[in-house]
Amino acid sequence: GLGIHTAEEIEALGRDDLQTLSDMLGEKDYFFGTHPTLLDLTAFSVVAQFVYFDTKEAPFPLHDWVMENCKNLVAHVERIKDACFPDWKEM
């Protein structure tokens, strides 16, 4: 389990996972073509937590890392948000 790892090791595991997703997405809009699939929605549900985390409340190094190093994932989150949650601001 994660309990045997240091905070630095857990952060490195998170970076590795996010980088793998970023590499899989590449320059495509969606992971498997021109329309979102279950993987796109699952990735959104995880990556959105990194993108929209309020770093004023607590430090979260992976927020800064994903914003800097995985711009394609950030754009993917925005794309899914706009398509699936047009009332995001009202919610």
CYANA upper distance limits for C-alpha pairs under 8 A (distance plus 0.5 A):
  2 LEU  CA     10 ILE  CA      7.57
  5 HIS  CA      9 GLU  CA      6.25
  5 HIS  CA     10 ILE  CA      6.76
  6 THR  CA     10 ILE  CA      6.80
  7 ALA  CA     11 GLU  CA      6.68
  8 GLU  CA     12 ALA  CA      6.70
  9 GLU  CA     13 LEU  CA      6.71
 10 ILE  CA     14 GLY  CA      6.76
 11 GLU  CA     15 ARG  CA      6.72
 11 GLU  CA     61 PRO  CA      8.45
 11 GLU  CA     62 LEU  CA      7.56
 12 ALA  CA     16 ASP  CA      6.64
 13 LEU  CA     17 ASP  CA      6.75
 14 GLY  CA     18 LEU  CA      6.65
 14 GLY  CA     62 LEU  CA      7.98
 15 ARG  CA     19 GLN  CA      6.47
 15 ARG  CA     62 LEU  CA      7.55
 15 ARG  CA     65 TRP  CA      8.15
 15 ARG  CA     66 VAL  CA      8.35
 16 ASP  CA     20 THR  CA      6.66
 17 ASP  CA     21 LEU  CA      6.89
 18 LEU  CA     22 SER  CA      6.63
 18 LEU  CA     66 VAL  CA      7.84
 18 LEU  CA     70 CYS  CA      8.09
 19 GLN  CA     23 ASP  CA      6.53
 19 GLN  CA     70 CYS  CA      7.51
 20 THR  CA     24 MET  CA      6.63
 21 LEU  CA     25 LEU  CA      6.67
 21 LEU  CA     43 ALA  CA      8.49
 21 LEU  CA     73 LEU  CA      8.23
 22 SER  CA     26 GLY  CA      6.54
 22 SER  CA     70 CYS  CA      6.44
 22 SER  CA     72 ASN  CA      7.03
 22 SER  CA     73 LEU  CA      6.40
 24 MET  CA     31 PHE  CA      7.41
 25 LEU  CA     29 ASP  CA      8.03
 25 LEU  CA     30 TYR  CA      7.17
 25 LEU  CA     31 PHE  CA      5.65
 25 LEU  CA     72 ASN  CA      7.92
 25 LEU  CA     73 LEU  CA      8.09
 26 GLY  CA     72 ASN  CA      7.54
 27 GLU  CA     72 ASN  CA      7.50
 28 LYS  CA     33 GLY  CA      7.79
 29 ASP  CA     33 GLY  CA      7.88
 29 ASP  CA     34 THR  CA      7.24
 29 ASP  CA     76 HIS  CA      7.15
 30 TYR  CA     34 THR  CA      6.67
 30 TYR  CA     35 HIS  CA      6.83
 30 TYR  CA     36 PRO  CA      6.16
 30 TYR  CA     37 THR  CA      8.26
 30 TYR  CA     40 ASP  CA      6.93
 30 TYR  CA     76 HIS  CA      7.81
 31 PHE  CA     36 PRO  CA      7.93
 31 PHE  CA     37 THR  CA      8.16
 31 PHE  CA     39 LEU  CA      7.66
 31 PHE  CA     40 ASP  CA      6.86
 32 PHE  CA     36 PRO  CA      8.04
 32 PHE  CA     37 THR  CA      7.71
 36 PRO  CA     40 ASP  CA      6.01
 36 PRO  CA     41 LEU  CA      7.64
 36 PRO  CA     80 ILE  CA      8.40
 37 THR  CA     41 LEU  CA      7.06
 38 LEU  CA     42 THR  CA      6.54
 39 LEU  CA     43 ALA  CA      6.42
 40 ASP  CA     44 PHE  CA      6.55
 40 ASP  CA     80 ILE  CA      8.32
 41 LEU  CA     45 SER  CA      6.71
 41 LEU  CA     80 ILE  CA      7.92
 42 THR  CA     46 VAL  CA      7.03
 43 ALA  CA     47 VAL  CA      6.35
 44 PHE  CA     48 ALA  CA      6.01
 44 PHE  CA     76 HIS  CA      8.00
 44 PHE  CA     77 VAL  CA      5.90
 44 PHE  CA     80 ILE  CA      7.44
 45 SER  CA     49 GLN  CA      7.54
 46 VAL  CA     50 PHE  CA      7.84
 47 VAL  CA     51 VAL  CA      6.81
 47 VAL  CA     73 LEU  CA      7.88
 47 VAL  CA     74 VAL  CA      8.28
 47 VAL  CA     77 VAL  CA      7.51
 48 ALA  CA     52 TYR  CA      6.29
 48 ALA  CA     53 PHE  CA      8.47
 48 ALA  CA     74 VAL  CA      8.47
 48 ALA  CA     77 VAL  CA      6.59
 49 GLN  CA     53 PHE  CA      6.19
 50 PHE  CA     62 LEU  CA      7.19
 50 PHE  CA     63 HIS  CA      5.39
 50 PHE  CA     66 VAL  CA      7.69
 51 VAL  CA     63 HIS  CA      6.46
 51 VAL  CA     66 VAL  CA      7.85
 51 VAL  CA     67 MET  CA      7.38
 51 VAL  CA     74 VAL  CA      7.17
 53 PHE  CA     60 PHE  CA      8.40
 53 PHE  CA     63 HIS  CA      7.46
 54 ASP  CA     58 ALA  CA      7.84
 55 THR  CA     59 PRO  CA      5.90
 55 THR  CA     60 PHE  CA      6.70
 55 THR  CA     63 HIS  CA      8.31
 60 PHE  CA     64 ASP  CA      7.79
 61 PRO  CA     65 TRP  CA      6.76
 62 LEU  CA     66 VAL  CA      6.42
 63 HIS  CA     67 MET  CA      6.69
 64 ASP  CA     68 GLU  CA      6.67
 65 TRP  CA     69 ASN  CA      6.31
 65 TRP  CA     70 CYS  CA      8.19
 66 VAL  CA     70 CYS  CA      5.44
 66 VAL  CA     71 LYS  CA      7.62
 66 VAL  CA     73 LEU  CA      8.33
 66 VAL  CA     74 VAL  CA      8.04
 67 MET  CA     71 LYS  CA      6.48
 67 MET  CA     74 VAL  CA      7.14
 70 CYS  CA     74 VAL  CA      7.03
 71 LYS  CA     75 ALA  CA      6.66
 72 ASN  CA     76 HIS  CA      6.56
 73 LEU  CA     77 VAL  CA      6.65
 74 VAL  CA     78 GLU  CA      6.88
 75 ALA  CA     79 ARG  CA      6.58
 76 HIS  CA     80 ILE  CA      6.70
 77 VAL  CA     81 LYS  CA      6.49
 78 GLU  CA     82 ASP  CA      6.55
 79 ARG  CA     83 ALA  CA      6.71
 80 ILE  CA     84 CYS  CA      6.34
 80 ILE  CA     85 PHE  CA      8.24
 81 LYS  CA     85 PHE  CA      5.65
 81 LYS  CA     86 PRO  CA      7.62
 81 LYS  CA     88 TRP  CA      7.89
 82 ASP  CA     86 PRO  CA      5.80
 82 ASP  CA     88 TRP  CA      8.42
 87 ASP  CA     91 MET  CA      6.84
